[in-house]
């Protein structure tokens, strides 16, 4: 994705963020869920792909980063080539970023480098329960890529300085729920793999679809979510993964 197209998308999303209060509510809920798994190890807390930069409302000390500069971003970072020193970060958070990593194993190797022992990667991704596959397959422009081959490591000679655009929304579910590639996570303890029936998020329309319920009904939708939690294979629309660097 070129910088012009990326800037257009960010400007569109920023305008939606300002005029769609429900977006703010559902994203704050996701950040609160993630914040409950922060490592207590000494080090910096960093978000990759910070988007609107709103994580500060929940985790004010978090360093907000993105591939491109925006007024609300603290610094530019590339997930494959982070500027942070070895063993300097306690938490790396990302929301809807993992499925843009063409070479997830290469990125995870870089995350291991910068994390302190006991540091965590906290990933929030599209969840591919039956409802999730319907919602993301019909209403989202990015592919689920359910049967596309996942290339774990980048080829020899690939430097990662200018990664091309890639999207495969089903990758996190395939890797962590269907247990693809988990034999390659030797440097990690899997702390949590949680499928979430985030009905409030899915029916909000996100940044790309129509809002399917009035904002005032949000508390009721959250109550319905709790009743769906025992059936993730049917109703999961979000997936949270927490990986911890082995001591």
N, C-alpha and C positions, 0 to 999 in steps of 0.2 A: 504494500500500500504506500503510494507516494505521500509526501508531506502535505500537498495541496488537498488530496482526498481525505487524509487523516484530519486535517484542520477543519474541513467542511463537516465531517462527522462529529467532531468534538463541539463545534459551534452549534450544530443541530441538537446534540444531547444537552448542552448547557442551557439552551433556550427551553427545552422540555423540562429540565430539572427545575427551572425557575417558575414555570407555570403549571406544573403537575405535582401538587403536594404529596400525592400517594407514592410517587417514586422515592421521595425523601424518606417516608415512613418505612417502606419495605427494605431499602438499603440500610437504614440505621439498624433494623432488626438483624440483618445479616452480619453487620459489623459487631453488634453486641454478642451474637452467637460466637463469632471468631475470637472476640476479646476474652472470652471465658477460658480459652486454651493457651493464652500467652505463657511462654516460658519465664520463670523467675531468674534465669541465669543472667549474669551481668553482661551488658552489651546493648547495642542500638536496636531499635525496632524500626523496620523499613517496610513500606508497601511498594510493590512493583505494579506498574500500570495503574496509577492512582485515579485516572479518569477525572471526575469532578473535584477530587481532593477532599471529599467530605468525611473521610475517616477521622479527621481531627476532632470531629464532634464526639467521638467515642474514645479514641486513643490519641489524645492531644500531643503526645511526645513522638508520634510516628513520623518518620521522614518520608515524605511523599515524592515518588519518582515516576517518570514516564520516559518514553523514547523521544518525545518532542517537548520543547519548552512551552509552558503556559504560566500565566501570572500566579496561579495557585500551586504550582509544582515547586518543590524544594530543589531538586536536581535531576538531571537527565541520567538515566541508567538503561543499560542493555542487559537483559537477564542472562545472556550467555557470557558477558564480559563485564562483570560488576567492578566498580571502582574501589570498593571497600577492601581493606586489608584482611589477611587471613585471621580467622577466629576473632572477629570484631562485632558480629551481629548476633543478638539473642533471638530475634523473631523476624521472619520474612513472611509477609502476608500478600496474598493476591486474590482478587475477585474477578472471575471471568478472564483470566490471563493464561492459565495452564493450557487451555485448548488452542491457544495461539502459538504454542511452542512446537515447532516442527520436529525438534529433536529433544524430547523431554529428558532423556538420560544425560545428555550433554549439559542441559540447564541444571539438573539436580546435582551433577558433579560440581558445578560452579557454586551452587548453594552450600554444599558440604564444605567447600573451601572457606567461605566467609563466615559460616556459623561457628559459634563457640560450641564446645561439647555440651550437650543438653539443650542447645538452641533448636528452635522449631521452624518448620515451614507450615503455614496454615493456608490451605487452599479452599476456596469456595468456587464451585463450578456448576454448570447445568447438571441436573440429575436425570438419569434416563430410566425412571420407572415408566410404566406404560403411558401414564399421563404426560410425563416429561417428553417422551418421544413424540407424542402427538402435538404437544404445544410447540416444542422447538422445531419439529419437522414441518409444521404447517405455517407457523406465524413468524419464524425467525429466518433471516436471509442467509445466515451461516449454515453450512452443512453439518449434519450429525456425523456423517462419514463412518457409519456403524461397521462397515466391512472393509474400509480402507486400511491398507497396511500401515502400521505405526513403525516409523524408523527411529529406533531408540537413541542411537548415537549419530552425530554428524559425520560425514565422510572425511577421510584424511585430507588435510589441506584446507578445510573449511574454517574460516576465521571468525565468522559471526559478527563482524563489525556493522554490516548492513543487512539484517535478516529480512527476507521477503515476507509478504503477507501469507499467512497460513491460518486455517481454522478447521477444527474437527471437534464439534461440541461433545461427542460421545467418548472422547479419549479417556477422561478421568474415570468414567464408569467402567470402561473396558479394562483399564489398568488396575484399578483398586477394588472394584466389585467383582468383576469377572476374573480377577487375579492374573491378568496378563502382565508379564514382566516383573512380578513381585519377587522373583528369584534374583533379580538384579538390584535389589534394594539393600545390599549387604551393609551399607554404612548407616542405615536408618532403623530406628524403632518405629513401628506403626502405632501411634498413640490412639488414633480415632479414625474411623471411616463411618460417617453418619449420613444416611439418606434422609432427606427432609421433605415432607409434603408441603412445600412452600406455596400453597394455593394462593395466598394473598399476593405473593410476587407474580406468579404465573398469570393470574387474572388481572393484574395491574396493567399488563401490556408492555411493561418494561419501557425501553427506549424505541421499540420498533412496532408495537402493536397497539390496538385500541384498549382503553381501560374498560373492563367488563363489569365493574361494580362501583357504586358511588363511594367516595372516601369515607363517609359517615358509617358505612357498614364494615369497615376494617376490623373492629374488635370481634364482630361476629365471625368473620372469615378466619381470624386467628383461632377462635374457639373450635371451629370445624376442623382446622388443621390438626389439632390435638387428637381428635377422634380418628384421623387417618394415619397417624404415626405408626400403628402396628402393621400397616400394609404397604411398605416401601416399594415392593415390586410393582404395585399398581399405581401408587400416587406420588412417588418421589419426583420432584421437579428441581431439587437442589441436592448437591453432594458436597459435604465438607470432609476434607482429609487433613489430618495432622500428622506430620512426620517429625521425628526428633533425631538429631544427630547423636549417634552412639558415643558414649564417653570413651 
